[in-house]
């Protein structure tokens, strides 16, 4: 095999390993449950789209074992990017989990196309809303830009920076903080609803408020969640700026 063709093929395999690592963790709606061939084709097309950023390898000092070692390092780099992007989409899911436990939506479950299992109704809605908002804000293009930037500043075969673990832990902490901030208004409203129902029950013990507690809390939480929907793009856009900023600083090291 000519040296130029071997270098081109090796560069493609390294980029494909990084791209596949990203797509292995990104929980886009319907992506994980789609056919494996579609995911393979998407990874191949994305790797081909990054052709201008393919690395130029000196094949006279490279063998098959070194290429396999570099592919493992590239897959680890892609997994770091994919995990950071997955934290963005889990922002709404975590907030929906907190609200559903307090509002009673966790009693109703439906089929989750992402995990192939039964999941709460509100969690499915939050997952779909997060995925649609992700595409509406153009964050899918930011993922491709981050891949191209990482190929330019973090050459193939380079080890992950030591700060990768603390950076991901910090992003996870930010995700938990934002999800709680998003869910706390609904949780506070539900607490006040429980207090009001408890006071009414103390005033008149003959009132059958237990049968009204669930529908009242669900209706109140739905009304508040409808109002909070306008805040979702701003929350996701702000957190996405933090995530991509951390990734770019990480690959500069």
N, C-alpha and C positions, 0 to 999 in steps of 0.2 A: 504494500500500500504506500503511495507517495506520502512524503512527510507533510505536505500541505493539506492533503485530504485527512490524514490522521489527526493533525492539529485541529482542523475544523470539526471533525466528528467528536473529538475529546471535549472541545469547548461547548458543543451542543449538549453533550451528556451532562456536563457540570451544571450548565444553566437549567437543564431539565430537572435535575435533582433538586435544585433550589426552588424552582417553581412548584414541583410536586409536593415539596415539604410545606409550602404555603397553602396550597389547595387541600392538603390533607386535614387541616384543622379549621378552615374557615367555614362556619356553620350557616351558609346561605340557605334560604328557604328552598327546599326541593333538591338542593345540590347533593347532599349526602345520600338522599334516597334515590337519586337518579341512576341510570345504568352506568356501570363502570366504564364502558367504552366511551361514553360522552365525557366523563371526567378525564380520561386519558387523552382524548382529542383536544379538550380544552387546554390541558397542560402542554401538549405538543405545540398547539397554535400560539400559546403565550410565549413559549420558549423561542419559537421562530420569529415572533414579533420583536423580541429583544436581540435580534441578530447583530445590530450595530454595537451592542455591549458585550458580545461574546469575547471571552479572553483568548489571547494569542499565546499558545503554549509552546515552549521550546522542546520539541519532541525528542531531541537528541539526548536529553537528560531525564526523560519521563518513560516509565514502563507501566504495564497493566496494573500492577499492585499499587503503585502510587496514584494512578487514576481512580481506583476503587476507594482508596483512603480519602482522596479529595472529594469524591462524590458523597461519602458519609459526612464530611465536614459541611458540604454544601446543603445536604438534606437537613442537618442541624440548624444551619442558618435560616433555611426556609421555615423550619418549625418555629423558630423564634418569631419571625415576622407573622406567620399564621396565627400563633397564639396571641400576639398583640392585637391583631385584627379581630380575633374571636372574642376578646375581652370587650371590644366596642359593641359587638352585637349582643353580648350577654348583659349589657347594661339594662335594657328594657325587660329582659327575661327575669333578672333578679328582682327588679322593682315589682313586676307582676306577681312573682312568687310571694313576696311580702304582703301585697294587697290581697291576693286570693286566699291566703290563710286566715286573714282577719275578716274578710267579707263573706266567706262561705263558698267561693267559686271552686275551691279545691274538691268539693263534693261531686262536681260534674267533670267528667273526663271525656276525652275524645282521642282519636288516633293522631299521633304526632308523626308527620312524614319525615322529620329529621332523624329521630331516634328509633322509629319503627316500634313504638310502644305507646301505651296509654299515658296521656298527660292532661293537665288541667286546661280548661277552655281558655282562660285568661292568658295562660302561658303561650298557647298556640297563637292567639291574637297578637301578643307582644312580639313573638318571634317573627311573624309575618310583617308586622308594622315596622320592626327594626330593619328587616331586610329591604323592604320597599323604600324606607327613608335612606338607607345606605346607598342605594342606587340613585335615588332622587337627588341626593347631595353630591353625586359624582365621586364618592369615595372609592369606587372600584378603580377609577383612573389613578387615584393616589396610591393604590396598592401596586399598580404597574410602575408608576414613577419611583416608588420606594425600591422595587426590585431592580430597576435600571440604575438607581443611585447606588444601591448596595454592590452591584456588579462593578461599578466604577471605583468605589472607595474601599471595598472589601474584596480583594482578589481571591480567586478560587484556591482552596487549600489552606487559607489562613484560618487560624483557630478563632473560636468565638471570644469576644472580649470578656474579661473577668467580671465586668459589671453587667453582663447580660441577665444573670439571675436576679440581682437586686433591682435592676430596671423593671423586669417583669413583675416582681413582687410589688414594687411601687405602683405600677399601672393597675394591678389587681386591687390594691388598696384604694386607689382613686375610683375604680369602677364601683366598689362596694359603697364608698362614700356618696357618689352621685346617685346610685340606685336608691339608697336610703333617703336622700334628699328628695328624690322624685316620688317616693312612696309615702313619705311621712305625712303630707297633707291628707291623703286618703285614710291613713291609719288614725290620725288625730280625729278626723270626722267620725270614724267608726267608734272610737272610744267615747266621744261625746254622745253618739247615738245609744251606746250601751248604758251610759249614765242616765240619759233621759228615760229610757225604757225602765231602768231600775227604779227611778224616782216615781214614775207613774205606777209601777207595780206596788210600791210601798204605800202610795196614796190610796189605791183601791186594789185590794187583793183579788177581787172578782174579775178584773180585766185579764183576758187571755192574751198576754203580750208575747208569750213564747212563740206562738204561731205567726206573729207579725214581725218577729225580730229578723229572721232571715230575709224575707222579701224587702223589708225596709232598708236593711244594711246593703243589700245588693243594689237596690235602686239608687241609694245615696252615693255608693261608690261608683256606679256607672255614670251618674251625672257629673261627679267630680273628675273622673277619668276622661270624660268627653271634653271638659274644660282644660285638663292638663295636656291634651293631645297637641295643642298649639305650642307647647314648650318642648316637645320631643325633638324636633329638628335642631333647636338651639343647643340642647343638652348633648346630642350626638355630635354635632359639628365642633363644639368646644372640646369634648373629650377626644375626638378624632385628631384635632390639632395637637393635643398633648401627646397622643400615641405616636403619630408620625414624626413629631419633633424628637421624641425620645429615641425612636429607631434611627433617625438620621445622625443624631449625636453618637449613638452607639456604634454605628459603622464608620465613624470618623476616627475611632480610637485605634 
